[in-house]
Amino acid sequence: MEATGAYGGVIYLRSPDRRTLVLTKVAGLSVSLVDPFGRLPVGGALPAAEAYRTGRIVFLADADETMRRYPQLALGMPYAFSSATAALRGRGESYGAIALLWPAAPGGELSGARRRRLRAACVRLGIALADLAAHGVPVEYDGTPTAAPLWAPVLSPIRVGLFDWDIDTGAFQADPEMCRLFGIEPEAFDGRAATLAARVVTGGGREFREAARRAVETGRVLAWRLHIETPGGVTRLLEVWGRVPAHGPPTHLVGVVLDLGFGAAAAEAVERLHDGVFSLDPEGRIMYANRNLQGMVDARLEDVVGRTPWEALPWLADPAYEDHYRAAMLSQQPGAFLARTPHDRWLAFSLYPDPYGLTGKVVPVGPPPGAQDRPAGREPPAPGGVRVGPGPADRETESAPEPKHEPEPEPVYAAPARPGAIYHILQMAGALTEAVTVDEVCQVVAEQLLSAFGGQELAVYVVRDGKFFLARQTGYREGFLDRFEGVSNEENLPGVEALTHGAPIFFESVADLLSAYPDIPVDDMCSWAFLPLIASDRPVGSCIVGFDRRHVFTSEERSVLTALSGLIAQALERARLYDAEFALARGLQHALLPHRLPRLSYLEVAARYLPGTQGMEIGGDWYDVIDNGETVSLVIGDVEGHNVAAAATMGQLRSAVRAFAAAGTSPDQVVRSTNQQLADLDPGLFASCCYLELDPHAGVVRAVRAGHVPPVLREPDGTVRPLDIPGGTILGVDRDCEYPVTEVPLAPGAVVALYTDGLVENPGTDIEDGIARLRRSLSSAPHESVSDLADRIVRDAGRISERADDVAVLLARWTGDSGDSGDSGDSGDSGDSRDFGGTGEAGESGEAGETGDAPTRGEGGSRDGRAGNQA
């Protein structure tokens, strides 16, 4: 920031799974200002993610360019500023991103000097992070962001001196700093109070004697101020604080002398002004306010200092006022607005920001044109308390444009261009676009809606078969909503009637609610909004918002809440359809995978399947083990795409491979026939496949590969190598493609690993790195069972918690037997393959959790008869 002249900056570091950028450090800005962008998907359409992925600097000159290129960023931060975002790269690897902010520069470019300095700083940071990583220090981040405070420069810092004064004898022990405050060199001080008293401009000796008398009488001296004059003629204001020690001589006084610099004079100057003056820290908290301000805002200073204006003064609680602060801090441009106090007084607020905080000035002004025609209070509630449509008069707030060049912003009497409540709703709209499931939609509604309007309770009900069921609640006491579960759409309840009549219902007091619904149970809330959730003329449910204090719904709030109910309904309906389709698609995919694997005396097999965790993107990964009598076939494949069509095509291919293999055809003919069948079906999808036929009598594997990642072989001595298997094109591209067979000898105890690319692919890294990681996992545990080895592979690949793609793994260990005397079973007789979904985490032992999502585990037996059907 110093090198480039930026007034604010943030740093993102990658998360431990490297799929998310996490906001780590903030400087020159409030954390709350950038908190909506605290976690960014690496693949997202935001500057930090793009810079991280590409290594390029992303420069945005102003709000217009931000809206054009990154509308999601503009939605959450619709303010005038320019920014540059760059990746933190070191030794060929990206660790995060840094973003810097300057005042908006419409049509401008990032200067060459700033670009060079930004790159140089990023290189230094990146190399430092790489060095830490090389020494085993974790450089990923998954916590909450912290602020790096910027201390505002001051004209003269506060200086402190210490003393011990014997009042009876006049002996005075002073530290070197105190001596210098009185203009005396420490080595020249004679240790007498009279010497110091001689430096006092007025009443020196007398003031010292009075201070001594007060100290003896009270045991302390509080804020005794002295004007002293140094030999150079400099006058300085000092302040003395002291006390008699509790266990020392009663005639001794110990304490400190403070040189307040220009601070005291500055405060006195501000207090002389007739205007109200206040100072906010970067988080928006009032750190100073002069006495004139308290008369204007009708509040005591001790009640407002340390709090934000919109928290301390209820009549400034409209989010529009906070938004003026946000705009000033993020754009670093002066701003102004008008507000009306409860006593019908109009005040003009002027805001002057810098990276260290904000200074505000408040002056009384006359009412804007037309203000006298509007009532100062609010309309009384209508009889019965039911309000549909327009309500009481709008809250009296006015906004002023924010001039960019005038030193004194002049408020203009104009309606706010963008009400504060709209900002929160836009925030929620953006968040709803990211919500996929019903639970995610309800969570967004609860978080955004309550904060936007100051509610304390929220309940979202959905309608199924003419009855209401609770989808999510926040703030209600336990058991209160149980009586409403499953009520029909004919009940006399406000939430039901709001939906059946298609119009919101607002109650501004308990009396209003009980007047309309005398028998309804009431909790501790005082006001309510009942919003119908209707999507495309279809009833979806109801949303109830409760307020613990009387809340008057302005016409603006009613309009926003009415519009918002439609937005929530559309998102909820979309999520309900998603949940239903997701369950159907996952069920189809899981049904197409093998539920049991054969148990063979000469072969121990284990399989793992983990569906992707991002969205409803079901995949076409599959695996199978086919007992052909004299031989056994191992097959793994991956259909392109992530949808129901991919899963259906996967099922067709698995059936085709099984049929061709059971007919006793050679491996190359199995793959060639499957390729021809896929081409004839013409589903518009392609697939990769790897097919291995194990001959236990000869101790060899005959392998065929069709555009698939190469299998990996672990020898009995622990040596691991990828198998060099020349292959043909992926299935479904060339109907007449030939697929050569490669014969690989096996030693007893050797393990063959088949897998799909979801195991070894990572965004931004080479697939060879993933294969190398797989080789290390295989070589590190030569004595583990294939079941434990499969767990280790999945865990070491980091594929337990989050996956962009499906993962399938099939391991087979040949014991060395020929299979002549061992038992074998059909694919449905002995083995077991269970699917528990895809987002659970394996424990240290490698076992999947009993609940939630976990890998599918299909395992076959070995010579000792091990069933291996754990899950």
N, C-alpha and C positions, 0 to 999 in steps of 0.2 A: 504494500500500500504506500509506503513512504517513497519507494523508488519510482512509482508510476503516478503519484498524486491522487490515488483513489481515496474516497472518503469512507468506503465500506468494503468488506470482503468476507467470503465464506470458504470453508474447505470441506470437501467431501472425501471420505475414504471408503474403499470397497468393504462390503460385509464379509464375514468369514466364508460364506458360500459363493462369494463373488458374483452374485446375481443382483445385488442392490448397492447403490451408493448412499451412504449414510452421512447426514450432516453432522460434522464433528466439531468445528470451531467457527465462531462468528466474531467479527471485529468491526467496530464502527456502526453497528446496527443492533437493534433489539432482537433477541432470539425469537420473540413472538412474531416479529414481522416476517421472518423467513421460515417459521416452523411448519406452515402448510406444505413446504417442500422439503421436509426432513428426511424422507426416504424416497429415492428415485429408482425405478427399475433400470438396469443397465441398458436394456433395449428400448427405453422410453424415448419419446420425442421431446426432449428437453435439452437445453444447451450443455449442462454438465454431463449428461449421458452421452451426447454426441461427441463432445470433446474427449471423454474417456475412451470411447470406442475407436475414434479415428485418429486421435493425436493432434487434430487441428484446433486452432484458436477460433472460437465462435464469438464474433463481435456483433452487438446489437446497438444501433445508434440512438434509438428512441423508442417510445411506446408504440408508435405506428409500425415500426419494423418488427418489434416483438410480437404484436398482434398478428402480423402477416406470416411470420415464420414459426412462431411458437404460441399459438392461441391459448394453450393450457396454462402457460406461464403468465400471459397477459391477463387471464381470467383471475388468477390468484393475486397478482401484483400489478394492477392496472394504473401504474404511476409513471411519471416522466423521469427516466434515467437511462444512461447508456451502460453497457456491461461488456466485459470480455471474460470468456471462460476458457481455461486451458487444462490439459491433462497433466497430472503429476507422474512422469515417467522416469524410471531409472533402470539402467542396464537392461533395456529392452522390454520392460514390463510396466504396465499402468497400475498405479496404486490408488488413484483417486483423481480429483479435479479441484481447481480453485477458480472462483469467480470474483471479479473486482467491479466496483460500481463508481461511476462518475456522473456529473450532471448531464442531462440529455443533450445530445449534439445532433439535431436533425440533419440527415444527409451527410454526416461526417464519417470519417474512417478512423481506425485505430492507428495512431501515428507510429512511424517506424521506431522511434525511441522507446515508446511505451511497449511496443511489441517485443523489441529486443530485451528490455528489462524484465518483462513478464516471463518470456521464455527462459531467461537466465535464472530467475528465481525458481521457476518450476523445475528446471534441471537440477539445481542445488537441492531442492526439497526431495525430488524423486530419487536422487543418488543417496541422500541421507536415509530415506525409507528403505531403499534396497540394501544398504549396509546394515541397518537394523534387522531386516529380514534374514540376511546372511548369517547374522549372529544369533538367530533363533528368537528374536524379539518379535512378538506378534504386531503386525502393522495394519491388520484389519480392525474395523470398529463396528460395534453394534449397540452403542449406548445412546444417551441423550446428548444434544449439543451443549457446549459450554461457551461462554463469552470470554474473549480476550479484551479486557478493559483498556480503553484509550484515555489517558489522563490529560485533561485540558491544560495547556500551558498557562501558568500564572505569572503575574508581573513580579511578585516577590514571595517566596515561600515563607511559611511560618517558621520562626526560630524559637528554640526553647532553651532556657538556662535554669540551673538548679542552685538552691541556696540553703544554708542553715544559719539562722540569725539568733544570737543570744541577746534577748531584749534588755536584760539587766546590765550587761557589760558593754553592749554595743558591738561586740565581736560579730563579724559577718564572714562566713565561709561561702565563697561563690565559685562555681566551676568556670572554666575558661570561656564558655559560650556566654554566660551571663556577664562576665567582665566586658566582653566585646560589645554586648548590647548597650552597655553604659558608656561605650567609647573609651574603655580603659584596657590597656594591654594586661593580660593575666599576670605576667611576672612583675608588673608595676603596681598591682593592687595591694594596699596596705592592710586589708582585712577589717576596715572600719565602716560601719553603716553611714557615718557622717560623710565619708568620701563619696559614697553613692548618692546621698541626699543632696550633695552640692550640685549634682548634675540635673536635678529636677528643676524645671523651668519656673514653676510657681509654687511657693510654700514648701520648699524642699524639706527642711528640717521639721517644720510643723506637721507636714503630711506623714513623715516617717514616724513621728511621735504618736499621731492619732492612730496610725495603723498598728503600732505596737500596743496601744491601749485597747483597741478593738480585739486584737488577738488574745490578750490576757483575759478580757471579759467573756469572749465568745468561744475561744479556743480555735478560731480560724479566721482567715481573711479571704473574702470572695470577690473576685473581679475588681480589684483595686487598680485603677488606671492612672498612669503617670505619663506626662510629657517630659521627656528628657532631651537635653541638648548636648551633643558630642563636641569635642574640641574643634572639629572642623566646621561647626555651625549647623550641623544637620539635626533637625528636630525629629524625634521618633516617639511613637505612642507605644507604651508597654502596658501589659496587664499582669497583675500579680495575684497568684492563688497560693494560699498556704494554710497550715493548721499546726496546732500544738500536738506533738507526738503523744499517743495514748500512754506509753510507758516511759516517756522521757521526762526531762526537767520541765516544769510548767512554764518556765520563762524562755523556752526555746521555740522557735517557729521554723518549720521546714516547708519548702514548697517550690514552685516554679514561676519563672517570669517568661511571658509570651510576647514575642514581637509579632503583631498581627499583620505586619506589612501593610498593603493597601486594602486588605479585606475589610477591616472595620470602616475605613473611610468610604469604600465602595458601598457597603451596606447602608451607611448613613446617607449617602447621596441618593440611593434608591428610595429610602424612606421619605425623603423630602419631596419626592414627586407626588403629584396629585393623581397620577394614573396608578392602576393596579399592575404590579409586575410579579411574575413568577418564573421559576426555572424547572424544567423537567429533565430527568436523566434519560439515557437512551431507551429505557424500558417504559417511559411515560409517567414515572412517578414524580410528584411534586417534591423537590428538594429545597426550595426556598420560595417564600411569598412575602411581600411587604404588607404592612399594616393596612394600607389603603384598600388592598384587595379584599380583606375580610368584610369590610362594610359593603362592598359592591356585590359580593356573592352570598352574603348573609350566612357566613360560616366562620367558626373560630379557626385560627391558623393551626392550632394543635390537632384539629380534627381533619385537616386536609393534607398536611405535610406527611410524606411517606406513602401517600396513596395517589392513584391516578385521578385526574379531574372527573372522569366519567364514573369512577367509583365513589368519590367523596361527595359529589354534588348530584343528587338524583335527577335534577332537571337537565343535566348534561349526559344522561345515561343513553340517549339515542346513539346508536352506532355511527351515525353520520359525523358526530364530533370526533370520535376516535379516528375516523377515516381521514379527517383533516390532519390530524397528527401523523398518521401513517404516510399520507401524501407528502407532507413537509419533510419528514425524515428520509424517505426513500428517494425523493427528487432533490433534496437539499435546496429547495426554493422556498422563499417566504410565502406565507399563506394568510388568509383572513376569513372570518365568518362572523355571523351575527347569532345571538341567542337571547331568548326571553326568559327572565327569572320568574319565580312563582309570584313575585310582587309586581308583575307587569312592568318591569324595567328592562329596557333593551341595552345590551352590552355588545361592543365590538371587540373581538379577539384578534390580535395580530401575532403571528408565529414566525420566529426567526431560528431556523435550525442550523446546526453544524454537526460534525461527526461525534461531538462529545455530549450532545443533548439538544435542548431547545429552550429558548427564552421567549416568554410570552408577555404581551402588554394588553391590558384591558381598560377600555374607556367607555363611559356612558354615552349613548347616542339616542337620538329621537327615534320613534317608531318608524318602520318603513312604510311606504305608501300603502294605504288600505288596511294597515294593521288595526286601526281603531274600529273598523267595521267587523272585525272578528272577535268573538268573545274570548276573554282571557282564560275562563274555565273550560270545563268539558260539559257536553250535553248529559242530562240525567239519563239513566237507563230507561229503556222502554218498559212498559208494564209486562210482567211475566219474565222479563230478562232475556227473551229470545231475540237475537238480532240476526237478520239475514240481509246481506248486501251492505250498503253504505251505513256507517256508524257515526260517531261523534266527529267534531271538527278535527282536522289534522293537527298534529302537534306543531306548536309554533316554533319552527326552526327555519332559519334562512342561511343560505350559503353565499359566499363571495368568491369570485374568481381569484386566482392566485397570480398576481403580477410577477413578472420575471426580472424587471429592471428597476422598478421604483424601490428606493430604500424603505419607504413607509407604505405597506400594503393598505390600500383603501377599500374597505368593504363595499360591496355593491348589493343592493337590496334585490336579490333574485332567488328564486326557488332553487333548491339543491338539484344539481344536474344528475347526481347519482346518490340516492338516499343510502344511509349506512346499512339499513336492513337489506337492501338489494345486494350489497356486497356479500353478506353472509349467505344469501340465497344462491348467488352465483357460485360461491364456494361449494355449496352443497350440490349444485347442479354438476359442477366439475367432478366432485367426489362420486356422485351417483353413476357417472359414466364408467368409473373404475369398478363399481360394485357389480358382482355377478350373481351371487346366490341371494335367496330371500334374507338370510341372516345378515349378509353383508349390507344389503339395502337398508334393513332396519337399523343396523348399527350406524350407518351414515346419517340417517334421519334423526336418530337420537342425539348424536354428537353435534350435528350442525344446527338442527332446529332449536334445541334448548338454548344453546349459546346465542343464537341470533335474536331470540325474543325474550330471554331471561326466564324461561320456564323451569320448573323443578321436577315435573312428572311427565312421562310420555308413555303411551301404550299404542301399539299398532295391532289391529285385529284384521284377520283375513276371513273371507266368507267361503265356506265349502258346503255344498248341499243345503243352502238356505240357513246355515248356522254360523255364528261368529266364534272364531278361535284365536286366542292370543298368540301372536307371532313374536313379540318382544315387548318388554316393559322396562322402564327405568324410573327409579325414585319412589315407587309404591311400597308401602309396608307389606310385609310377608302375609300372604293369604287374602289380601283385600280384594283382589280381582278374581278369586276362585269362583265366586257366585255368578260371575258373568260368562264363565266359560261355557261355550256351546249354546248360548241363547239363540232363539230363532229370530228371523228377520221380521217378525210380527210383534216383538216385545215393545213396550212403551218405554224406551230408553233413548236418550239424546244421541248416542253414538249410532244406534240403529236407525232412528228417524233421519239423521243427517244423511245417511246413505240412501234410504228409501226415497227421500224427497229430493236428493241430489243437490243439497245446499248446505253450507256450513252453518253451525249454530254456535253463538258466543254467549257466555254468561260472565258478567263482570262482578258478581257477588254471590255468596251462598244463598241469600234471600231470593235472588233471581232464579237460581237453579231449583230451589225447593218450591218456588211458586209455580214453575212449569211442571216439575216432576216431584210431587210431595213425598213419594215413598222411596225415592232413590237413596241408597247409602252414600254418605258423604265422609270424606277423609279430612285431612288438615288443609286442603287447598282452599283458595278464596275465589279464583277465577278460572274459567275453562274455555277452551276452543275445541269443538268437535268438527273434524274435517272429513268429508266423504272422499273416499278413494275410488274414482271411477275412471276406467281406461277404455276408450273407444265404446262408450255407452254401456260398458259391462261393469257391474259392481264388483269391486275387488275387496274392499274392506273399509275400515275407519281408522283415523288417527286422532288420538285425544292428547291434548297438551294442557297441563295444569300449572297454576301459578300460586305460590304460597302467600302472596300479597295481592291486594285488589289491583287488577290490571284493566285499564281502559283501552279497548281495541280501537285505534284510530282507523279512519277509512283507508289509509295507506297500508296498515297492517292487515286489515281485512282483505284488501285486494291481493296483497302478496301471499297471504296464507291460502286464499282461494286458488290462486294460480299454482301455488306450491303443491296443493293437494293433488292436482292433476299430474304434476311432475312425479310425485311420489308414487301415484297409482300406476303410471306407465312403467316406472322402474320396477315396481313390485310385481306387476304382471309379467314383465319380461323375465324377471328372476324366477318366478314360479314356473314358467315354461322351460326355462333353462334347467331348473332342478329336476323337472319331470323328464326332459330329454336326456339329461345327464345320467339319471338313474337307468333309463332304458338303454342308452348307449353303453354304459359300463356293464350292464347285465349282459348285453349281446356280446361284448368283447370277452368277458370272463367265461361265458358259456362256450365260446369257440376254442378256448385253450384246454389242453388236456387236464383232466381231473386226477388221473392216476398215470404213473409211469411203470413200465414193466420191472419186475425184480428178477435179476439174472445172477447166476452163481459166479460168473466170470467178470461182471461189470458192476461197478458202483456209480450211480448217476445222481445228480442233484440239479434242480432248476430253480431259478428265481425270476419272477416277473414283477415289475413295478410300473404301473401306469404313470403317465405324466401328471404333474400336479398343477399345471397352469391352464386354467379355463377348462372347457369341455373337450379338449383336444385329445380324444381317444385315438390310439394309434393302431398300426397293423403289424406289430411285432408278434411273432409266434415261434414256438419251439415244439419238438416232438421227438420221441424215442420209439422206434418201430422194430419189434422183434420179428425177424423173418425166418426164424428156425435155425438155419446154419449161420446166419449173420445177423447183425443188428445195425439199424440205420439211425444216425443222429442228424437232425435237421434243424436249422434255425433260419428265420427270414424276417424281412421288414418290408411291408407295403408302404409306398410313399403316401403322404397326407396324414391328416389327423381328423378323421370324421367317421361317421357311420359307414360310408362307402368303403373306406380303408379297412375297417373291421370286417365287413362282409366279404371283401375280396380276400382278406387273410383267411377266413374260414373256407373259402373255395379252394385256395391254394393248398391249405393244410390237408384237406380231403383228397385233392388230386395227388399230392406227393405220397400220402398214405396208400392210396389205391395202386399207384404205379409201383411203389416199393413192395407191396404185398404180392404183386404179380411176379416177382422174381426178376425184374429187369435190372440191367446194369446201372450204376450210378449216373453215368453220362446220359443214358436213355431216360432215366427218371427226370432229370432236370430238363432235358430237351423236350420231353413230352409235356411237362408242366409249363414250359415256356410257350409251346404251341397252343396249349389250352387257354392260357391267359390272353394270348393274341387273338384267339377265336372269340373269347368272351368279350373282348374290347371294352373293359370297364372304364377306360380313360386313365388308368393308374398303372404304374410300374412297380416292380418289387425286386429286391435283392435276396439272394439265398445262398446258403452254404450247406452242402449235403455230404455226409461222411458215412461210409459203409465199413464197419469193423468186422474183420474175419478173425475170430479167436483161434482158429486152427493154424492159420498162417502167421498170426501176430502182426497183421498189417492193417492200415486204414487206407481205403480208396476214397479220395476226396475230389469234389467238384465244387467250383465257386462261380457264382453268377453275380458279379458286381458287388459282392459283399465284403465286409472287412475280414482280413485273414484270421483263421483260427490260430490259437497259441498252444504250444506243446510244452509241458514240463516233464523233463526226464526224471527218472528215479533219484538221480544224484542232486536234484534241485535246479539243474540248468534249465532256463526258460528261453524259448525262441519262437518267433512267429513262423508259421509254416508257409513256405514259398510255393503257393499253389496258383499256377497260371489259370485264369478264368475267362469266361465269356462275358458278354454284355448282360445287363440286368434283364430280368424276365419281362416279356411283353413288348420289347422294342423291335427285335429282329426275329421273325418267326422261324427262319432257317438257320439260326445261329447254332454253331457246334460248341460243345463244352468238353474240354479235355479232362482226362482223369489223371490225378497224381497219386502215386502209391507211396505211403509213408510207413516205414517199419516202426513198430511199437515194442518197447521193452516192458516187462512186467512191472507194474507200479506207475507207469506213465499216466499223466493226466492230460486230456485234451479239453481246451476251453473254447466253446463257441459263444458268441455274444453279438449284440446289435450295436449300432453306432451310438445309441443313446448312452452307453456305458462309458465311452471314451472321448466323446465330443464335448468341448466347452467353448462358449462364445469367445472369440478373440484369441484362441490358442490353437496350435496345430494338433491334428488328430494323432500324430506320432507321439506327442507328449502323453496323451491318454493311454495309448497302447504301452508305452514305457511304464506308466504307473500300474497298469494291469500286470505286466511282467514282474514288477517288484512285489506286488501282492501275492502272486503265485509262488515266487521263489522264497518268500520270507517264512512260509509255514509248510515245510515239506512233510511233516508228520500229521497234519490235520486231516480229518475226514473231508470228503468232498462237500458234505453239508456245511461244515464250519468254514471250509475254504470259500464256498459260494457266498456265505455271509460276509466274510472278510473282503472279498472282491467288491461287493456292492458298497460296503461301508467305506473302504479306502478310496473308492471313486467319488465319495461325497454325494451319493445319489439317494440318500435316505429321505431327506426332508423336502427338497425342492428339485423338480426336474422339468426341463422344457420338453423333453422327449421321453417316450417309453423306454424301458430297459428290459432286455431279456438276456439271461445267462444260462448256459447249459454246460455242465461239467461231467466228464466221464473218466473213470480210472479203470484201466484193464488190470485185472489181478494176475494174469498169466495163464489162467485156466483156459482149456479149449472149449469148455461148455458141454462136453459129452455126457458127464455124469451129474451135472447140476440141474436143479429145478429151474424152470422158467414159467412165467405166467403171461397171459395176454395183458394188453395195455390197460385193461380195466380190472384186473384181478387183484393185484397186490399193492402197487404204488398208490400214492395219494398226492394230489395237488390241490391246495386250498388257496383261495384268493381273498385277501382282506383289504383290498383297495390299494392306496399308493402314497400316503403321506406320513405314516408312522415312522418312528425311529427304532432302529435295532439297538438292543442293549449291548453292553460290553461283551456278553457271552455270544452275541450274534443272533439270539432268538428274537423273533418279532414280538411285539406287544400283543396282549390279549384283546385290547380294544383299539379303536381307531383304525388307521390304515397301516399296512405292513406288506412286505414282499410276499408274493406267492411262492410257496416252497413245494416243489415237486421232486421227490427223491425215489430212487430205486435201490435195490438191495445189493449186497456184496456176498462174498463167499460165506461169511458167518451168518447170513440170513438176516442181516440188519434191514429192517423195513424202511427206516429213514423217512417216516411220514409225519415228522413233527411240523408244527406250524407256530 
